[in-house]
Amino acid sequence: MLFKDCLPYLLHQFKSEHDLLSAIEELSQNFTTHRESITEYLNDARLASAYTAFYLTTNIPKLAAVFKWLPSEWLEELKKCILVDVGAGPGTFTMAWKEWVGSDFLGVHQIETSRIMRQQAQKLWEGIYPNEKLLQFSAPQEQTGSFLLFGHSANEMGHKEALRYIEKVRPDHILFIEPGTKSFFPEMLKIREELLKTGFHVLFPCPLETTCPMSNSASDWCHQFIHVRQNPEVERLSQMMKMDRKLLPLTVHAYSRTFEHKASERVVRVFPSTKFSFEWDVCLGERVEHYQVMKKSFDKQTQKELDEVLSGDSIETELEKSLEQAKRVKLIKRNNQTL
Ligand SMILES: C[S@@+](CC[C@H](N)C(=O)[O-])C[C@H]1O[C@@H](n2cnc3c(N)ncnc32)[C@H](O)[C@@H]1O
């Protein structure tokens, strides 16, 4: 999907590329430095349109990159579900989902409190998918077979409201794609705790369903990074705005009532590699360990690939040696690929 594909369906028609870029910059400042103005875009057609243009093009590859971490059998289960997009905004993740499932698309319900955003979502959907029905502002009547998605919305509504929607819709599966910020982490932990109490299994990122070992850390919080290959047009505009849209921090959590899956070890922090080793903090569920993986056991190409390991990757290892502050391990698999 390119900028030009969605421009005719924005609520506000930008006079020029410069006009659009300044609106995106204003929006971005409201999200970061001028947090007191964070909700302005929900009542302003110009800012809502800028949000739509920028995040539609970047959230489509983002969802696809997140799905690469998740078990393929679970993704097959999701395809049999109706999507309920909570805090759907203009529907950027709804569209990312539609693009990802393709002809398996079964329908979507969007739940969204902003009138401007609902108008924008309707216009965009009807423009891009004129033959597909969009059901807005309601939870599905059918209580089973739904997949709830929070795309950058649980952080705006807070954990209580997010849990209220979960209780109301009673989905089988839930995916959170939220900002990778320290301030959101305690909110995510409260949601995790409640979901585990009410019969959900955590599929990502936690290797175990025990208390999170980072829950009491003053400096660390569990979040992930993805590399996103943006299309050249988005790349060019991001560079003009000095916004990095290639390496994105985020908080991803996935839950299911009906499906269980355990990763044995999850990378939670990547340190700069030394001449001889890769250095990662790895979550084992009950504790976080520092792992050292020696470079010499891999050919140059694999070393290059391992330079791209990011927080969020799953690994499988064998212990080689316990060191004072770390474990030296042999890396067997990364993201289920044998090395
Ligand atoms: C950052 S936007 C994300 C929109 C969309 N999910 C996306 O990623 O493009 C957050 C959205 O959550 C919506 N929101 C906030 N609180 C809400 C609530 N209690 N119920 C429904 N939507 C809510 C806002 O109106 C806003 O559209």
PDBQT file of the ligand as one rigid body, heavy atoms in Angstrom, charges set to zero:
ROOT
HETATM    1  C1  LIG A 401      -2.996   5.666  18.587  1.00  0.00    +0.000 C 
HETATM    2  S1  LIG A 401      -4.622   5.360  18.037  1.00  0.00    +0.000 S 
HETATM    3  C2  LIG A 401      -4.427   3.791  17.291  1.00  0.00    +0.000 C 
HETATM    4  C3  LIG A 401      -5.420   3.564  16.214  1.00  0.00    +0.000 C 
HETATM    5  C4  LIG A 401      -5.279   2.258  15.453  1.00  0.00    +0.000 C 
HETATM    6  N1  LIG A 401      -5.387   1.094  16.302  1.00  0.00    +0.000 N 
HETATM    7  C5  LIG A 401      -3.981   2.267  14.724  1.00  0.00    +0.000 C 
HETATM    8  O1  LIG A 401      -3.023   1.679  15.212  1.00  0.00    +0.000 OA
HETATM    9  O2  LIG A 401      -3.896   2.907  13.708  1.00  0.00    +0.000 OA
HETATM   10  C6  LIG A 401      -5.502   4.963  19.517  1.00  0.00    +0.000 C 
HETATM   11  C7  LIG A 401      -7.008   4.901  19.300  1.00  0.00    +0.000 C 
HETATM   12  O3  LIG A 401      -7.610   4.361  20.484  1.00  0.00    +0.000 OA
HETATM   13  C8  LIG A 401      -8.867   5.002  20.609  1.00  0.00    +0.000 C 
HETATM   14  N2  LIG A 401      -9.353   4.863  21.990  1.00  0.00    +0.000 N 
HETATM   15  C9  LIG A 401      -8.824   5.416  23.111  1.00  0.00    +0.000 A 
HETATM   16  N3  LIG A 401      -9.567   5.047  24.190  1.00  0.00    +0.000 NA
HETATM   17  C10 LIG A 401     -10.574   4.263  23.731  1.00  0.00    +0.000 A 
HETATM   18  C11 LIG A 401     -11.644   3.582  24.346  1.00  0.00    +0.000 A 
HETATM   19  N4  LIG A 401     -11.835   3.631  25.664  1.00  0.00    +0.000 N 
HETATM   20  N5  LIG A 401     -12.477   2.851  23.572  1.00  0.00    +0.000 NA
HETATM   21  C12 LIG A 401     -12.295   2.777  22.223  1.00  0.00    +0.000 A 
HETATM   22  N6  LIG A 401     -11.294   3.417  21.595  1.00  0.00    +0.000 NA
HETATM   23  C13 LIG A 401     -10.447   4.137  22.332  1.00  0.00    +0.000 A 
HETATM   24  C14 LIG A 401      -8.570   6.442  20.246  1.00  0.00    +0.000 C 
HETATM   25  O4  LIG A 401      -9.754   7.146  19.930  1.00  0.00    +0.000 OA
HETATM   26  C15 LIG A 401      -7.628   6.236  19.053  1.00  0.00    +0.000 C 
HETATM   27  O5  LIG A 401      -8.309   6.232  17.842  1.00  0.00    +0.000 OA
ENDROOT
TORSDOF 0
